[in-house]
Amino acid sequence: MKNKFNLTASIFQIIFGVLAILSYIVLASSGENMIKWTVTLILSIAFVVLGIIGILDYKSNK
């Protein structure tokens, strides 16, 4: 049960991380000042990386 929860959490991390990266790109293309959003981009990239690591751990424990 715990493993399936970790897999679900990792999938949500990837989804929300990718959505945040896409939002950053949309804001950048609309001419927004992106300096204040750089930390958000870094955190969203970290979310995607942690999600991928979580899925790889789930597959290796299977």
ABEGO torsion letter per residue (X at the ends): XAAAAAAAAAAAAAAAAAAAAAAAAAAAAAGBBAAAAAAAAAAAAAAAAAAAAAAAAAAAAX
